């Protein structure tokens, strides 16, 4: 996605009223400094340089957003369309391939919640029928690749041996059809550790597709995006509108009722998101701390954008609100440790978090006292809301503990910085998965999805340690990939990239490739845990994993929080502001 002009097939509404008047002056991009030179030049100033740009959003305008699709009549219309589409599943003449493509379209168009039962039953029926299909060889390979991906996406067992027929006797990939190659590549990103066939498949298909991209007479339209950003790493909800646009252009291959339902559902869900956005904007304004914190980021819209990516379903409004508040506070507290506070000050700040006592921040700069009070009061409020809505045990002790763990991780990074210590990559990640905020966000996800706070639910948080850990590693490394240059310009603590460069005495490019390989390995572990977790916990795990996907979205094109006026702005307008007309 390069900008709003790519989506002219859907809307052409002016974006200017939503953005701050000084937006024109904000469009200059940061120049990336080479990290090698920064290793030698890194100094330890009393106060680091804040390079964040001011907020671009006009909150007054966002608070006026209204949508007719919040009306009940549209939900009734959606249910009628759902009934019409559901008949397709029971059509006795539908082929296994057509059924697979129907399920794929439902997933990509954001309609899975409407057809959960039908999809589950259909997948169970077509596992064997695809293998015995009488279709042509090339079409059968495509159907097999699609079936493999869908089975793994939905948590069903699918052996990598399903893809053996894609290779000849010499171990070379024998597929040349682009549609099949793309499907094979997408499936290969659902691999687990030790699945060498899928590793080979990913390597060969990537090579073949890159070769096709390089040919001047060949275009993928937008499908070459897959080569660097596969479906498995993307937030499905933030792809829905692009898929609607693409299927509109391919009307002959799209069920018109399905497409109509997708458009209607998108607008209905967006109306719910806009209502939640206005709630958190009012909260943010009432907090009234931005004017006192010139060193930090006013990014409440981007924080909400992330919360929607983790839990887009309309019924999860409370969780979205909690996550938005947490993410914005994470940004602020992170800047306290990374940019503003001296080592002694952040040590005192951490003690205050541990004791959960506002008196402990006396003597600190006023802005740090404001940060503590805002964090303290917001966590207390969220705890009360969880208690009122869920019942059971108090969430407060557990919320306090994950915030303390997060702040202690930030304190260790600040200590490294002030002592001029660049840790090894292993040392960095042992702490960095916690400073990523992944464990903090995951606890709120679990509280948001459960019906009641019980000892069993709290044990579940511990049981999900592995999936939370690997998700957090992805968050940490995606963040580093997108922000390392800007952070070093400010004089922040070393990132994973710099740690590896220093440790192995390699170039920035080599270090970045190594970090990419760790991200890939982490996803293999995530895939394993997703496919081995109990069915009853799969939805919970899916939302935790969405945190990692959201990290890819925010940092795929640089620092999506620090620099608002690029990809992030376009995505917010595209998904949260403008309805499909």
C-alpha positions in Angstrom: 0.0 0.0 0.0 1.6 3.2 -1.1 -1.0 5.8 -0.3 -4.7 6.7 -0.6 -4.5 7.1 -4.3 -4.3 3.3 -4.6 -7.8 3.1 -3.2 -9.7 5.5 -5.5 -11.9 2.6 -6.5 -13.5 2.8 -3.1 -13.5 6.4 -1.9 -12.2 9.8 -2.8 -13.1 11.8 0.4 -10.8 14.6 1.3 -8.5 13.9 4.3 -7.6 17.4 5.1 -10.3 18.2 7.7 -9.2 15.2 9.8 -5.5 16.3 10.0 -3.9 19.1 11.9 -3.4 22.4 9.9 0.4 22.1 10.0 0.3 18.7 8.2 2.1 20.1 5.2 5.2 20.8 7.2 5.2 17.3 8.6 5.7 15.4 5.3 9.5 15.4 5.4 10.9 12.0 6.1 13.7 11.0 8.5 17.1 10.3 7.0 18.4 6.9 8.2 21.9 7.0 9.6 24.1 4.0 9.2 24.4 2.1 12.5 28.0 1.4 12.2 29.0 5.0 12.5 26.6 5.4 15.4 28.4 2.8 17.4 31.5 5.0 17.4 29.6 8.3 17.9 27.2 7.2 20.7 27.3 9.6 23.6 25.5 9.9 26.9 23.7 13.2 27.2 21.8 14.2 30.3 18.7 14.6 28.2 18.3 12.9 24.9 17.0 14.7 21.8 13.3 14.3 21.1 12.7 13.9 17.4 9.0 13.0 17.5 6.7 15.1 15.3 3.6 16.6 16.7 0.3 14.9 16.4 -1.4 15.2 13.0 -5.0 14.4 13.9 -7.8 16.9 14.6 -9.6 15.4 17.5 -12.6 17.8 17.2 -13.3 16.4 13.7 -12.8 12.8 14.7 -15.3 13.3 17.6 -17.9 14.3 15.0 -17.7 11.1 13.0 -21.1 9.5 12.6 -22.2 6.4 10.7 -25.7 5.5 9.6 -24.5 1.8 9.7 -24.9 1.8 13.5 -28.6 1.5 12.9 -30.3 -1.8 13.6 -31.8 -2.1 10.1 -28.4 -2.7 8.5 -27.7 -5.6 10.9 -31.0 -7.1 9.9 -30.0 -6.7 6.2 -26.7 -8.4 6.9 -28.4 -11.4 8.5 -30.6 -11.8 5.4 -27.6 -11.7 3.1 -25.8 -14.2 5.4 -28.7 -16.7 4.9 -28.5 -16.3 1.2 -24.8 -17.0 1.1 -25.1 -20.0 3.5 -27.1 -21.8 0.9 -23.9 -22.0 -1.3 -22.4 -24.4 1.3 -25.2 -26.9 0.9 -25.2 -26.8 -2.9 -24.6 -30.4 -4.0 -23.0 -29.3 -7.3 -20.2 -27.2 -5.8 -16.8 -28.6 -6.4 -14.1 -29.0 -3.7 -12.1 -26.3 -5.3 -15.0 -23.9 -5.4 -15.8 -24.7 -1.8 -12.2 -23.9 -0.8 -12.2 -20.6 -2.6 -15.5 -19.8 -1.0 -14.0 -20.3 2.5 -10.9 -18.3 1.4 -13.1 -15.4 0.3 -15.1 -15.5 3.5 -11.9 -15.3 5.5 -10.4 -12.5 3.4 -13.6 -10.5 3.4 -13.8 -10.5 7.2 -17.0 -12.7 7.3 -15.7 -15.7 9.3 -17.9 -14.9 12.2 -21.0 -15.4 10.1 -20.0 -18.8 8.8 -18.0 -20.5 11.5 -20.1 -23.7 11.6 -20.4 -24.0 7.8 -16.6 -23.4 7.4 -15.7 -26.1 10.0 -18.0 -28.7 8.4 -16.8 -27.9 4.9 -13.1 -28.2 5.7 -13.7 -31.5 7.4 -15.5 -32.8 4.3 -13.0 -31.6 1.6 -9.7 -32.8 3.2 -9.9 -36.0 1.2 -11.9 -34.8 -1.8 -9.2 -32.4 -2.8 -6.7 -35.2 -3.1 -9.0 -37.3 -5.2 -10.2 -34.4 -7.4 -10.4 -35.2 -11.1 -9.4 -31.7 -12.1 -6.4 -31.0 -14.3 -2.9 -31.4 -12.8 -2.2 -27.7 -12.5 -5.5 -26.9 -11.0 -5.2 -29.8 -8.6 -1.9 -28.5 -7.3 -3.4 -25.1 -6.7 -6.4 -26.7 -4.8 -3.9 -28.7 -2.7 -1.9 -25.6 -1.9 -5.1 -23.7 -1.0 -6.4 -26.6 1.1 -3.1 -26.9 3.0 -3.1 -23.2 3.9 -6.7 -23.1 5.0 -6.4 -26.2 7.1 -3.4 -24.7 9.0 -5.0 -21.3 9.3 -8.0 -22.9 10.9 -6.0 -25.1 13.3 -6.6 -28.4 11.5 -3.8 -31.0 11.0 -2.1 -30.7 7.6 1.1 -32.6 6.9 3.8 -30.9 4.9 3.7 -34.0 2.8 0.6 -32.6 1.1 3.0 -30.5 -1.0 5.4 -33.3 -2.1 3.8 -33.5 -5.6 5.0 -29.9 -6.2 8.6 -31.2 -6.6 10.1 -33.3 -9.3 12.4 -36.3 -8.7 15.4 -33.9 -8.5 14.0 -31.8 -5.7 13.1 -28.9 -8.0 9.8 -27.1 -7.8 7.8 -28.0 -10.9 5.1 -25.3 -10.6 5.1 -22.4 -13.0 1.6 -21.1 -12.6 1.7 -17.7 -10.7 -1.6 -18.3 -8.9 -0.3 -21.6 -7.6 3.1 -20.3 -6.7 1.6 -17.5 -4.7 -0.7 -20.0 -2.8 2.3 -22.3 -2.1 4.3 -19.4 -0.8 1.5 -18.3 1.5 1.2 -21.8 2.9 5.0 -22.1 3.5 4.8 -19.3 6.0 2.6 -21.5 8.2 5.6 -23.9 8.7 6.8 -25.2 12.0 10.3 -26.1 13.2 11.8 -29.1 11.4 9.6 -28.9 8.3 12.4 -28.8 5.8 10.1 -29.4 2.8 8.2 -26.2 3.6 11.5 -24.3 4.0 12.6 -25.5 0.6 9.2 -24.6 -0.8 9.4 -21.0 0.5 12.9 -20.6 -0.9 12.1 -21.9 -4.3 8.8 -20.1 -4.7 10.3 -16.8 -3.6 13.1 -17.2 -6.1 10.7 -18.0 -8.9 8.3 -15.2 -8.1 11.1 -12.7 -7.8 12.3 -13.8 -11.2 8.8 -13.1 -12.6 8.6 -9.7 -10.9 11.9 -8.7 -12.5 10.5 -9.3 -16.0 9.5 -6.0 -17.5 6.5 -7.5 -19.3 5.1 -9.1 -16.2 3.2 -7.5 -13.2 1.7 -9.0 -10.1 -0.6 -6.0 -9.6 -0.3 -5.9 -5.8 0.5 -9.5 -5.2 4.3 -9.0 -5.0 3.5 -7.6 -1.5 3.3 -11.3 -0.5 7.0 -11.8 -1.1 7.9 -9.7 1.9 4.7 -9.6 3.9 2.7 -12.9 3.8 -0.9 -13.4 4.9 0.2 -15.2 8.0 1.9 -12.1 9.3 -0.8 -9.6 8.4 -3.9 -8.4 10.4 -6.8 -9.9 8.5 -9.2 -7.1 9.3 -6.8 -4.5 7.8 -6.7 -6.4 4.6 -10.5 -6.8 4.2 -11.1 -3.5 2.4 -8.3 -4.3 -0.1 -9.8 -7.7 -0.8 -13.2 -6.1 -1.3 -11.7 -3.7 -3.8 -9.8 -6.5 -5.6 -12.9 -8.7 -5.8 -14.9 -5.8 -7.2 -12.5 -5.7 -10.1 -13.0 -9.4 -10.6 -16.8 -9.5 -10.6 -17.0 -12.6 -12.7 -15.3 -14.7 -10.1 -17.1 -13.3 -7.0 -20.4 -14.2 -5.4 -22.3 -10.9 -5.6 -24.2 -11.6 -2.4 -20.9 -12.3 -0.6 -19.4 -9.1 -1.8 -22.5 -7.1 -0.8 -22.4 -8.7 2.6 -18.7 -7.9 3.0 -19.2 -4.2 2.2 -22.2 -4.0 4.5 -20.4 -5.8 7.3 -17.3 -3.6 6.9 -19.4 -0.5 7.4 -21.3 -1.9 10.4 -18.0 -2.9 12.1 -16.4 0.4 11.3 -19.4 2.2 12.9 -18.7 0.3 16.1 -15.0 1.2 15.9 -15.8 4.9 15.4 -17.9 4.8 18.5 -15.1 3.2 20.5 -12.6 5.7 19.0 -14.6 8.7 20.3 -14.7 7.1 23.7 -10.9 6.9 24.0 -10.5 10.3 22.5 -12.7 11.8 25.3 -10.7 9.8 27.8 -7.4 11.1 26.4 -8.7 14.7 26.5 -9.9 14.4 30.0 -6.5 13.0 31.1 -5.1 16.4 29.9 -1.4 15.4 30.1 -0.1 16.1 26.6 0.6 19.8 27.2 2.8 18.8 30.1 4.8 16.1 28.3 6.6 17.7 25.4 9.1 14.9 25.2 6.6 12.1 24.4 4.2 11.0 21.7 0.6 12.0 21.4 -0.5 8.9 19.6 -4.0 8.0 20.9 -5.4 7.4 17.3 -2.5 5.1 16.4 -2.9 3.3 19.8 -6.6 2.7 19.0 -5.6 1.5 15.5 -3.4 -1.1 17.1 -6.1 -2.2 19.5 -8.6 -2.7 16.7 -5.9 -4.8 14.9 -5.7 -7.1 18.0 -9.4 -7.4 18.5 -11.6 -6.0 15.6 -14.7 -7.9 16.5 -17.6 -5.6 17.5 -18.2 -7.5 20.7 -14.7 -6.7 22.1 -15.3 -3.0 22.5 -14.2 -3.0 26.2 -11.0 -4.8 25.4 -10.2 -2.3 22.6 -10.6 0.6 25.0 -8.4 -1.0 27.6 -5.7 -1.9 25.1 -5.8 1.6 23.6 -5.2 3.2 27.0 -2.4 0.7 27.8 -0.7 1.2 24.4 -0.7 5.0 24.8 0.6 4.7 28.3 3.3 2.2 27.1 4.5 4.9 24.7 4.6 7.6 27.3 6.3 5.4 30.0 8.8 4.1 27.4 9.7 7.7 26.6 10.2 8.5 30.3 12.8 5.8 30.5 14.3 6.2 27.0 14.3 10.0 26.5 13.5 12.1 29.6 14.6 10.5 32.9 18.1 10.3 34.3 19.1 6.9 35.7 18.4 8.0 39.3 15.0 9.4 38.3 13.9 6.2 36.5 15.1 4.1 39.4 12.9 6.1 41.7 10.0 5.9 39.2 10.4 2.1 39.1 10.3 2.0 43.0 7.1 4.0 42.9 5.6 1.5 40.5 6.7 -1.4 42.7 5.1 0.2 45.8 2.2 1.6 43.8 2.4 4.7 45.8 2.0 8.3 44.4 4.0 9.6 47.4 7.1 7.8 46.0 7.4 10.1 43.0 7.8 13.3 45.1 10.9 15.1 44.2 10.8 13.9 40.6 10.2 16.4 37.8 6.6 17.4 37.5 6.1 15.7 34.2 7.3 12.3 35.6 4.9 12.8 38.5 2.1 13.4 36.0 3.1 10.2 34.1 2.9 8.1 37.3 -0.4 9.5 38.4 -1.9 8.9 34.9 -0.6 5.4 34.9 -1.7 4.7 38.5 -5.2 6.1 38.0 -5.8 4.5 34.6 -4.8 1.0 35.8 -7.0 1.4 38.9 -9.9 2.4 36.6 -9.4 -0.5 34.2 -9.3 -2.9 37.2 -12.6 -1.6 38.5 -14.2 -1.9 35.0 -12.9 -5.5 34.7 -14.3 -6.3 38.1 -17.7 -4.8 37.3 -18.0 -6.5 33.9 -16.4 -9.9 34.6 -16.6 -10.4 38.4 -14.5 -12.9 40.2 -11.0 -12.1 41.5 -9.6 -8.6 41.4 -7.5 -7.9 38.4 -5.5 -5.2 40.1 -2.6 -7.2 41.6 -2.0 -8.9 38.2 -2.2 -5.6 36.3 0.3 -4.0 38.7 2.7 -6.9 38.4 2.8 -6.8 34.5 3.3 -3.1 34.6 6.2 -3.5 37.1 7.8 -6.2 34.9 7.5 -3.9 32.0 9.1 -0.9 33.9 11.9 -3.1 35.3 12.7 -4.2 31.7 12.9 -0.5 30.7 15.0 0.3 33.7 17.6 -2.4 32.7 17.7 -0.9 29.2 18.2 2.6 30.7 21.0 1.2 32.9 22.8 -0.3 29.9 22.5 3.0 28.2 23.8 5.1 31.0 26.7 2.7 31.6 27.6 2.6 27.9 26.9 -1.1 27.8 25.9 -2.8 24.5 24.5 -6.3 25.5 24.8 -9.4 23.4 21.8 -10.2 21.3 20.8 -13.0 23.7 21.1 -10.8 26.7 19.1 -8.1 24.9 16.2 -10.5 24.0 16.1 -12.0 27.4 14.9 -8.6 28.6 13.5 -7.2 25.3 10.6 -9.6 25.0 9.2 -8.0 28.2 10.1 -4.4 27.3 8.2 -5.1 24.0 5.0 -4.8 26.1 3.8 -8.1 24.7 3.2 -9.8 28.2 1.4 -6.6 29.3 -0.9 -6.5 26.4 -1.6 -10.3 26.5 -2.9 -10.1 30.1 -5.4 -7.5 29.0 -6.4 -9.7 26.0 -7.0 -12.6 28.3 -9.0 -10.5 30.7 -11.0 -9.1 27.8 -11.9 -12.5 26.4 -12.8 -14.3 29.6 -16.3 -14.3 31.2 -15.0 -14.3 34.7 -11.6 -13.7 36.4 -10.8 -17.0 38.1 -7.7 -18.8 39.3 -8.1 -21.0 36.2 -7.9 -17.9 33.9 -4.8 -16.6 35.7 -3.3 -20.1 35.3 -4.1 -19.8 31.6 -1.8 -16.7 31.3 1.0 -18.9 32.7 0.1 -21.8 30.4 0.3 -19.5 27.4 3.8 -18.4 28.3 5.4 -19.9 25.2 3.0 -18.3 22.7 3.2 -14.9 24.6 7.0 -15.1 24.6 7.4 -15.8 20.9 4.8 -13.2 20.1 6.7 -10.7 22.2 9.9 -11.5 20.5 8.3 -10.7 17.1 7.0 -7.4 18.5 10.4 -6.5 19.9 12.3 -7.3 16.6 9.7 -5.7 14.3 9.9 -2.6 16.5 13.7 -2.6 16.2 13.6 -3.1 12.4 11.4 0.0 12.0 12.8 2.3 14.7 16.5 1.6 15.2 17.9 4.4 13.1 15.6 7.1 14.7 16.3 5.8 18.2 20.0 6.0 17.7 19.6 9.5 16.4 17.9 10.4 19.7 20.7 8.5 21.5 18.4 5.6 22.8 19.6 2.3 24.1 21.0 -0.2 21.6 18.6 -2.2 19.5 18.8 -5.8 18.5 20.4 -4.7 15.3 23.2 -2.8 16.9 23.7 -5.5 19.5 24.3 -8.1 16.8 26.5 -5.8 14.8 28.7 -5.2 17.8 28.7 -8.8 18.9 29.6 -10.3 15.5 31.4 -7.3 13.9 29.1 -7.4 10.9 27.4 -4.7 8.8 23.9 -3.3 9.3 22.6 -5.2 6.3 23.9 -8.5 7.7 22.5 -7.8 11.1 19.1 -7.0 9.7 19.0 -10.2 7.7 19.9 -12.1 10.9 17.0 -10.4 12.8 14.7 -11.3 10.0 15.7 -15.0 10.4 14.9 -14.8 14.1 11.5 -13.4 13.3 10.8 -16.2 10.8 11.9 -18.8 13.5 9.7 -17.2 16.1 6.7 -17.5 13.7 7.4 -21.2 13.3 7.1 -21.6 17.0 4.0 -19.5 17.0 2.5 -21.7 14.3 3.3 -24.8 16.3 1.6 -23.5 19.5 -1.4 -22.3 17.6 -1.9 -25.7 15.9 -1.4 -27.7 19.1 -3.4 -25.6 21.6 -6.9 -26.9 22.6 -9.8 -25.8 20.5 -11.3 -23.9 23.4 -8.2 -21.7 23.7 -7.6 -21.1 20.0 -9.6 -17.9 19.8 -7.7 -16.5 22.8 -4.3 -17.5 21.2 -5.4 -15.9 17.9 -5.9 -12.6 19.6 -2.5 -12.8 21.4 -0.8 -13.6 18.1 -2.6 -10.6 16.5 -0.3 -8.5 18.7 2.7 -9.8 16.6 0.8 -9.2 13.4 0.0 -5.6 14.5 3.7 -5.1 15.1 4.4 -6.0 11.4 1.7 -3.5 10.3 3.1 -0.7 12.4 6.8 -1.2 11.6 6.7 -2.7 8.1 7.5 0.7 6.5 9.4 2.4 9.4 8.2 3.7 12.7 4.4 3.8 12.4 4.1 5.5 15.8 6.9 8.0 15.6 6.1 9.0 12.0 2.3 9.3 11.6 2.1 11.0 8.2 2.7 8.0 6.0 1.4 4.4 5.9 -0.2 4.6 9.3 -2.2 7.7 8.4 -3.4 6.1 5.2 -4.4 2.9 7.1 -6.4 4.8 9.7 -8.3 6.8 7.1 -8.9 3.7 5.0 -10.1 1.4 7.8 -11.4 3.6 10.6 -12.6 6.9 9.1 -14.1 6.5 5.6 -16.9 4.0 5.0 -17.3 2.1 1.7 -19.7 4.1 -0.4 
